């Protein structure tokens, strides 16, 4: 089993997290439905209440294995190829932060899959995209 931890923070509650915004909710709901449609890939999903009411929100998805996580990520990309870029722009523009980490069940180490701040996006492979890079996408 592979655990995927998602942690979002924001400076105030005045601006919703992307997934709670008008555009983001529709897109997020589609990904959640995709998970429900593929229990052979996604074992479970546990989150703080939606929509978020505090400055921090977290959730944990459990995938059957690494192959299943990669397959789910590809399916998610196929149904919404611009989601990742649009979400990164939103997070950056609103001075929020999003951290996605993965951990193999039974191990202690979490690995950064994605870390978005107002200044940059750090990806799982260590590559960094600046705010300028993202704005050009």
N, C-alpha and C positions, 0 to 999 in steps of 0.2 A: 504494500500500500504506500502511496505517495501523498503526503499532506501538503496542501498549498495554503499558506497563510496570507491573507490580504489585510493590510492595515492602512486606513486612510485618516489623515488629519487635516484640519483647516483652522485658520486663525480666528474666525467668527462663524456663527451659525447663519449669518446674513445671506450667504451664498451656499446653495445646496451642493453636495458632492455630485459629481457628474452623473452617477447612476440614479440620483434623485431629481435631476433636472428634467425639464420637459423632453428634450431630445434624448438624453441619456437613459431615461427610464424605459422608453420603448426598446432601445437597443439592448439594455441590460435584461429586460424581460425575455427577449428572444434568446439570449445566452442561457438564462435560467431554464427556459423551456427546452433548449437543446440538451441540457444536462438531464432533465427529467425524461427526455425521449431516449437517452442513451445510458441506462443503468449499467450496461456492460462496461462502460468507461468511467462513469462517475458514481462512486459508492455512496457518498453522502455530501451534504452541504449544510453547514451550521453557521448562522450569522447573527450579528446584533440586529435589533429591529430595523425594518425598512419602512419608511424613509428614516434616515439617521436624524437624531435630535440633538446630539452632542457634538463636541469638537473632534472626537475620535470615533471611528467605526472599524469593526474587524469581523472577519469571517474566515472559516476554514472549510476548504473543499477537500474531499478524500477521493483520490483516483485509484483505480485498481492496480496500476503499475506505471512505469515510465512510458512504455509504448502507448498505453491508453491515454495518458496525459498528453503526449504529442499528438495522438489522433484527435483528441477532443479540441486541442488548440487549432489544429488544421481545419476541423469542421467549423469552429467558431469563426476563423478567418474567412472561410468560404461563404458563410452566410452574411458576413459584414466585414469586407476587406478594409474599410476605412476606420473602423471602430478604434483601433489602437492609436492611430494618429490623432483623430478628433478628441479622444479622451485625454491624451497627453497634452494637447494644446489647451484644453479646458483647465486641467489641473494646474498647468504652468501659469495661465492667465489669471487664475484666481488665487495664486499663492498657496495652493494646497499641496499635499504630499500624498503619494501612494507608494506603498512598499509591498511587493509580492515576493514571497520566499517559498522555497520548496524544501521538504525534508522527508527522507525515507523513514517510514515507521520503524521504530526500534533504534534509531541513531540519534545522536545529540546535535548534529550539525545542520543548520539551516543555510541554504544557498540562495543568494539573491537572484531572482528571476527577472525582476524589473523594479527600478526605483526611480520614481518621477518626483522632482522638486521643481521649484520655480526657475531654477537655473539650468537643469539638465535632466536627461534621461540616461540611466545606466542600465544596460541590458545584461542578460545572463552570461553573455560571452565576454563581458568587460568593456564592450564598446560604449562610447559616450556620445550622445547627441546633445548639442547645446540648444538653448531656446531659439537661437537663430536658425539652426539646422531644422528644428521642428517646424518653425513658422514657414519655411520654404517648401514643406511637404504638402 
